Each structure stands twice: as structure tokens, then as C-alpha cells.
Amino acid sequence: MSKVLLFFFSILYINATAQSLVTDKSNGSGFPVVFKGEATSILIDSKDDSLINIVANLFISDVERVSGKRPKLTTKPDTNKNIIIIGTVANSSYIKELVKTKKLNVETLTGQWDGYTIQVVNNPFKGVKQALVIVGSNKRGAAYGTLEISKQMGVSPWYWWADVPVKKKSEIFVNVATPISDAPKVKYRGIFINDEAPAFTGWAKEKFGGLNHKTYEKVFELLLRLKANYLWPAMWGSAFNDDDKLNPVLADRWGIVMGTSHHEPMQRAQQEWKRYGKGAWDYTKNESVLRDFWRKGIQNMGTHESIVTVGMRGDGDEPMTEGTATALLEKIVADQRKILEEITGKPASETPQLWALYKEVQDYYDKGMRVPDDVTLLLCDDNWGNIRKLPKVDDKIRKGGYGIYYHFDYVGDPRNYKWINTNNIARVYEQMHLAWEYNARQIWIVNVGDIKPMEFPISFFLDYAWNPDKWTPDNLRTYYTNWAADQFGSQYANSIGEVVREYGQLAARRKPELVDSSTYSLQHYNEAENVVATYNALLEKAEKIQQQLPAEYHDAYFQLVLHPIRANANLHQMYYAAAQNNRYAAANDKKANAYADTVKELFKKDSVISVQYNTMNNGKWNHFMDQVHIGYTSWNDPKTDIMPKVTYVPETSKATLPVEAAVADKSAQSEAAKDTGTAFFEKNGYVAIDAEHFTNAINTNGITWKILQDIGRTASGITPFPVTAPKQQPGGNNPHLEYTFYIYEEGKASVAAYFSPTLNFHNAADGLRYAISIDNETPKIVGINASPDAAVWRGWVADNCIVKTTSHSILKPGKHTLKFWMVDPAVVLQKIVIDFGGVKQSYLGPPETRTVKP
């Protein structure tokens, strides 16, 4: 092919989701899907893959949902009519014929995985005027292209899973002036249903009789509509391949690549070992039994598309025995690969495999354990959304590449979190952007708990995996709006997107299971009161939107938007009342009694909110709000929600709390009044600065400071781009941020810098570093995350923040400049607090003391 033609096709190869394909009005050139009361027929080859038939029928139902008109499915072209053709390059005789007659060009699909192209072909066959052709490089590609049109017609991927109404159109046209092509950037993109009892399992048993093929067909359809292709199935008390023999068969028909979790090797569930295993789960004592057990897993896999987990952890997702030799684990992997070759009759390298470096397994890797080059190294986060390890940009390329196992839900240390969505996609973006830029691109899989209520972050994770280049710090906020439009229409998209964005940032401050009456300060900065007020203001905004929405959207809106806000607002208000009860009771003040009553009322209201969720739409989602979330005292669930303790004071009590004296702010000096830029002023012995409000940003050496909107606990964050930039020496004109501030009295300063809890993903001796200086002093270099012990790490993830403090020389009254220097990339600064002795204890730190002058 000529270079000119290659360039031509590269222009045509654009992201279909970036272009509006569907309209309900004819512009004279749109292809009619439904026109003048008639739906265009769907043509497939009966010998094409079975998924083509499945997706054709999905599309037929989607057209009927939208328009009320049902297309006919045919395996032979209707003459004198337009047709819609769905098929694969390799297996559709109709596609092959169009390619052979040069009426259809599929060059953009050459070498593509899961790719598709959508084109309009004139006179495709004798007697046919036009054809809308949806071609896949494989069966999934054809499905993704077809379902992209469904989505743009008005059928949300969440139409069934969240009751999102289908947007009605009497006529449907597809505008493809030039061919549209698309394909994913990350090869395997999927979810892990985990920690699924009592919610997902209780629901599935009630609605479908258990985790059988009827349940999983709903999951498979959702995955295809979200352009995913990979699944780790539920495994708490369940065994996907053993519970229902149709489960793996239908997964293969639906084009879903199956795997097993990080601790379940060779396509066998932990429950299968409990059911059929004999002896110890210990390779040094029970080698032959374990090999036979694993051999059966590969036999059951057959030709189904799969990724085989290799390696071994202790039974029940526990570590192996202490001191496990890497040589033993290497032998285990070698023996597992021999089984693969024995059963498949192919070299082991031809069966996709992964080795998950989860928890202590990463230690084995760091100590030198290696697996063959074709095995994907599945790198992991710390279960709290912070990636533990990434390859370096100059590491040797591995045939199997690297992947990421991420978490939106977790059961474990320091606290279970699985009740409601608390994932801020600004942070998800930032961490997965690191993964992408550091070449962890083969597999992205995320633990989503029960699926519901993680709909929004699941959408983002899979959309981002499809095309990581599409979303940047500059346009990420538009994702909220676009997603809201897909669910609720463009009229309310901006306001709903804003509510979803604000909630994500608030909820990520601290998991609800970790919040209690002592989390936020009652005494300082009105912190606890402000947190409650912010939640209540957001709830009021969300409820006003609901009042404006048509009634048909109310169930979907409650699930996707209103419920988590209402539930979290109520919970925070309850703990605030408990804190006030404790405060007044300690002072023997009868005001405690009203707060005790409020705690009881709000605790009861929490259960009412859960019941409302479980009973909506005639109980369709019963059990999804059965997760315990109040009364934690350790990492594990209490058996039931436990109301915070309250104390009643005898009504005869007359004691009252002393009123804390207000400290007057000092007036600005004349020098400060002359400042024309962004400046910060001492208030009560401190200066507080949100990192995004810099006075100057010094972008040098190819490095640019980027604001990551909404990533902070109270505001945005800022970080140097590119995230793969080399280390920098602080000083001179090297990359740094400048913050102008004024103080009124001479004092010794300490500077607390607040960071996102990014981990030391390259195992650097000093961790990720920054430097800080005031005025002309030598920058102080500080590592934020070198080698935390368990207690320190628990604090980081519970607080969703790392705070580092430096001491500085005595400063004189007047104007000063704080400089924050880049040393290592991937450090996300959220806030700076300069303390002259006035900072009080609080969770979020003192509020900003910023003044912006015109």
C-alpha cells in the first residue's frame, strides 16, 4: 500500500465515540435505520461466529426499544431495500464479498484486536441500494461497533443494570460521511465481582436462583455494552465453572475472556479445592494432588478464550508460609506451564497467562523471582487505589507485557469498604494514567464488589482503558457531563454531572466505614459543621434536580446519583450529632439529649434509605444495600450496623460548655495591600494554600505543571507532566511553583505539604521526592513514601493523604515566596500549610487563607 493511502486510512481511523453518529432527523445523507415507520433489516452470515447472532438480536431489541419498530433478522439480502450488515472480516461471506469487489475497505482493521469499522456502502449487492456495514476485526469488534450505535441511539449500557430509560425516537439515522474505525488501546479490559456477599449473592439467588448462567448472561451483556472483554467471576462460596456448566460455555459465546482471581491458579476456583481437593494446599507436601487438580482446570477450559493465572498463594487468599523460597514458586510456575502444554498440545507461550504480584507476591519478584517472558506481570494497587509497582520506561519490553489489578471495593486492612461508591475518578485517572505511561497496558482489571453501586467508576475505568489518550487533566470534567447525558439526556447533563463530580470528591475524603464521631474537628475551623453543611447543600442540589426530572428517570437517578449522596449525608450528620452529644455530655450539659435523639433518628433513617433502594422498581435490586457500614471497630464487618453510643444528661443539669474565644484576624500590612497577584495572608498564626492557587508556575526542561481538578480532599491537586519525566535538581530555573504570602510578626515557620497517597512504585531508596524553600534558602529535599511500616501506610490510606513537614528559618514580617520544586515525577501536591504556631488539630487542615487581588 502506498504511503499516501496509509496516511489516508490513518485519518479515517478515528474514535467513533468522539463523533456523533446517530440522529433522529434525516439530513439527506444519513443511513435510515428506522424511516417512515419501517425498520431496516439486519443481515448476518449464519456461519459467522455465534456472538454475531447474539449482538444482532440485541441490536434488533434496541431499535425496537427506541422506535417501537422491530427490524427483521435475515441471512440473505432483501432486494429493493437498504440493509444493515454485521459481521467479522474472517467469517462473514458478505463482508468477504464486499472486500473482494473493493466496495468495502477494511485496511484499518489489519492487525487490530477487538477493532471495528462502520461504513456506508452504495449498491453492495444486486438490487440493494445501500448498506450500513459494521465490521469487526474479531467477533467482539463487531459487537462493540454495533452496540456503539445502540448507545448513541439512546440505549445506555446501564439500561437494565440501573433502569436507565431508553431515549425514544420515531426515526433513526446513522451519519457516516467517511468510514469510522476504532479499537481499544488496552488489550484486556475487565472487572472482578468480589466481596459479593451478602449483596450480589443474595440478589442473584432471589432473582435467578444463584450465580448461574442466567445471572452471568446479564453480566456478559453489560460488559459488551461497556466495551469490556474480561471477567474474574464471583468467588465467595462460588465456583463459576462448577456451579453451572453453562457459565463458561455462554461466556465464550458472548466473547468474554474468562480468568480466575489473583490467588486461584489454573482456572480453578478456591471453592473447587474446598469441594474436591485432598490434603494440604502446600506444594512441598501435596505436589501430585495439586498438579492433578490444576490439570482438570485446563481440561475444563478447553478452547474457551481465557487468561490462566499462574503461581500460588496460600489457601484462602492468604500468604504462603513465611520464608517461601522463590525457587519453589518458580518450580510451581514451570510445572503449571508443563500442564498447559500437555493439555492444550501447544507451547505454553500460546496460552495467555498472568502472574499477579499481589501483596507479598511482589516481594518475591523484588527479591529476584522471574517467570517466562510471555507471562503478563499483573501489577497491583494496595487495595486502596494506589499502584504499588510499575515498570520503568526504559525496562526491556516483555512479550507478555504488564497489567494492573485495581480496586473500587475491598475487604481487609485497615477497614472493609464495600457499601457505596467512594471512588473519585480524578484519582482513578491519575493512577491509571501512570500505568499507561509506564507501559502497563496488557490487562486492566478492577475489583468492583457487587457491580452495583459502582456504575459510574466502572464506566470511567472501562472507557479510559479503551482510549487512555482521550482523557486528560484539561478535559476530565467533561466526562461527568458526557456520562450524565448518556443516562439522563443533555437537558440535565451539566447539573447532574456537577453533582456526581462533587460527590466523588467528598466521598473519597474518607471511606464511610472509617468515619466516626471523632473524625472531623468540632473545636477548630468549624470543620465538622462545614463537612455536614457541604453534604447537605449537595443533597439539596441533587434533590432539586430530581424534582425537575421526568418521573421515568427517578429510579435510575436514585441509584446512580441521589442514593449515595443521601446515604452519605445522613451518615455524616449522624456522626456529627454523636460528636455533639459526646461533647455536651462530657460537660454535663442537657443539650446532649437533643443530639442523642438526633443520632437515634438518623440511625433509623439510614436503614430506611437502604430499604428504599432495595424495594425500588418492585424490589428489582433487593439485597444490594445489605452491606454493613456503621459501627466498625476493626477491619472486619460488625455482624449488624451498630448505632454510635449516646449519653443522656439529667434534665436538671445546668452546666454549659465554655464558649471558645474568637481570635481576631490581623489587618494586612501596607506592603501586602500593594500586591497585584494571587497572594496569601497569615491568619491566626498560619498561612494555608490550596496547591492549584500558585502565584507563578515555572515550566522548564520540557516539564509542565498540570492541575488535576478535584483530586484533593478539599480542592484540586497539581503535578508535573509528563509523568515519566526524568528527575530534576531543585534550584535555579528548574521546574517549580511559587506562592506569595505575607506574615505580620517574626516567627519560625514549619511547612506541612499535603499529597495524594501515591506509593513508591519504583522502589527508590528515598521514595518519590519533592523540595521546598522559602525566599532564597537552599531547597530542602524530602521523600514522601520510601518504606512505610504497616501503621504509617494505614494512616495514609485511611486519611487518603500523606502529610510531610519541614522546618524553616525565622521569617520577618512582610512578603515572602515559598517555592515547591519538582524532584521526582508523579508527586501530586494538594495543599500547603505554613505554620507559625497557630495551626490546630483537624482532619482536613486549616481552610485556605487566600486573597485574590484584581
C-alpha positions, 0 to 999 in steps of 0.5 A: 500500500502506498504511503499516501493511502496509509496516511489516508486510512490513518485519518479515517481511523478515528474514535467513533465515540468522539463523533456523533453518529446517530440522529433522529432527523434525516439530513439527506445523507444519513443511513435510515435505520428506522424511516417512515415507520419501517425498520431496516433489516439486519443481515448476518452470515449464519456461519459467522461466529455465534456472538454475531447472532447474539449482538444482532438480536440485541441490536434488533431489541434496541431499535425496537426499544427506541422506535417501537419498530422491530427490524427483521433478522435475515441471512440473505439480502432483501432486494429493493431495500437498504440493509444493515450488515454485521459481521467479522472480516474472517467469517462473514461471506458478505463482508468477504464479498464486499472486500473482494469487489473493493466496495468495502475497505477494511485496511484499518482493521489489519492487525487490530484486536477487538477493532471495528469499522462502520461504513456506508456502502452504495449498491453492495449487492444486486438490487440493494441500494445501500448498506450500513456495514459494521465490521469487526476485526474479531467477533467482539469488534463487531459487537462493540461497533454495533452496540456503539450505535445502540448507545448513541441511539439512546440505549445506555449500557446501564439500561437494565443494570440501573433502569436507565430509560431508553431515549425514544425516537420515531426515526433513526439515522446513522451519519457516516460521511467517511468510514469510522474505525476504532479499537481499544488501546488496552488489550484486556479490559475487565472487572472482578465481582468480589466481596459479593456477599451478602449483596450480589449473592443474595440478589442473584439467588432471589432473582435467578436462583444463584450465580448461574448462567442466567445471572452471568448472561446479564453480566456478559451483556453489560460488559459488551455494552461497556466495551469490556472483554474480561471477567474474574467471576464471583468467588465467595462460596462460588465456583463459576465453572462448577456451579453451572456448566453453562457459565463458561460455555455462554461466556465464550459465546458472548466473547468474554475472556474468562480468568480466575482471581489473583490467588486461584491458579489454573482456572480453578476456583478456591471453592473447587479445592474446598469441594474436591481437593485432598490434603494440604494446599502446600506444594512441598507436601501435596505436589501430585494432588495439586498438579492433578487438580490444576490439570482438570482446570485446563481440561475444563477450559478447553478452547474457551478464550481465557487468561490462566493465572499462574503461581500460588498463594496460600489457601484462602487468599492468604500468604504462603508460609513465611520464608517461601523460597522463590525457587519453589514458586518458580518450580510451581510456575514451570510445572503449571506451564508443563500442564498447559502444554500437555493439555492444550498440545501447544507451547505454553507461550500460546496460552495467555497467562498472568502472574499477579504480584499481589501483596507479598507476591511482589516481594518475591519478584523484588527479591529476584523471582522471574517467570517466562517472558510471555507471562503478563506481570499483573501489577497491583494497587494496595487495595486502596487505589494506589499502584504499588509497582510499575515498570520503568520506561526504559525496562526491556519490553516483555512479550507478555507485557504488564497489567494492573489489578485495581480496586473500587471495593475491598475487604481487609486492612485497615477497614472493609469498604464495600457499601457505596461508591467512594471512588473519585475518578480524578484519582482513578485517572491519575493512577491509571494514567501512570500505568499507561505511561509506564507501559502497563497496558496488557490487562486492566482489571478492577475489583468492583464488589457487587457491580452495583453501586459502582456504575459510574467508576466502572464506566470511567475505568472501562472507557479510559482503558479503551482510549487512555489518550482521550482523557486528560487533566484539561478535559476530565470534567467533561466526562461527568457531563458526557456520562450524565447525558448518556443516562439522563439526556443533555437537558440535565447533563451539566447539573447532574454531572456537577453533582456526581463530580462533587460527590466523588470528591467528598466521598473519597475524603474518607471511606464511610466505614472509617468515619466516626464521631471523632473524625472531623474537628468540632473545636477548630475551623468549624470543620465538622459543621462545614463537612455536614453543611457541604453534604447537605447543600449537595443533597439539596442540589441533587434533590432539586434536580430530581424534582425537575426530572421526568418521573421515568428517570427517578429510579435510575437517578436514585441509584446512580446519583441521589442514593449515595449522596443521601446515604452519605449525608445522613451518615455524616450528620449522624456522626456529627450529632454523636460528636455533639452529644459526646461533647455536651455530655462530657460537660454535663450539659442537657443539650446532649439529649437533643443530639442523642435523639438526633443520632437515634433518628438518623440511625433509623433513617439510614436503614430506611434509605437502604430499604428504599433502594432495595424495594425500588422498581418492585424490589428489582435490586433487593439485597444490594444495600445489605452491606454493613457500614456503621459501627466498625471497630476493626477491619472486619464487618460488625455482624449488624450496623451498630448505632454510635453510643449516646449519653443522656444528661439529667434534665436538671443539669445546668452546666454549659460548655465554655464558649471558645474565644474568637481570635481576631484576624490581623489587618494586612500590612501596607506592603501586602495591600500593594500586591497585584497577584494571587497572594496569601495572608497569615491568619491566626498564626498560619498561612494555608494554600490550596496547591492549584492557587500558585502565584507563578508556575515555572515550566522548564526542561520540557516539564509542565505543571498540570492541575488535576481538578478535584483530586484533593480532599478539599480542592484540586491537586497539581503535578508535573507532566509528563509523568515519566519525566526524568528527575530534576535538581531543585534550584535555579530555573528548574521546574517549580511553583511559587506562592506569595504570602505575607506574615505580620510578626517574626516567627519560625515557620514549619511547612506541612505539604499535603499529597495524594497517597501515591506509593513508591512504585519504583522502589527508590531508596528515598521514595518519590521526592519533592523540595521546598524553600522559602525566599532564597534558602537552599531547597530542602529535599524530602521523600514522601513514601520510601518504606512505610511500616504497616501503621504509617501506610494505614494512616495514609490510606485511611486519611487518603493523604500523606502529610510531610513537614519541614522546618524553616528559618525565622521569617520577618514580617512582610512578603515572602515566596515559598517555592515547591520544586519538582524532584521526582515525577508523579508527586501530586501536591494538594495543599500547603500549610505554613505554620507559625504556631497557630495551626490546630488539630483537624482532619482536613487542615486549616481552610485556605487563607487566600486573597485574590487581588484584581 
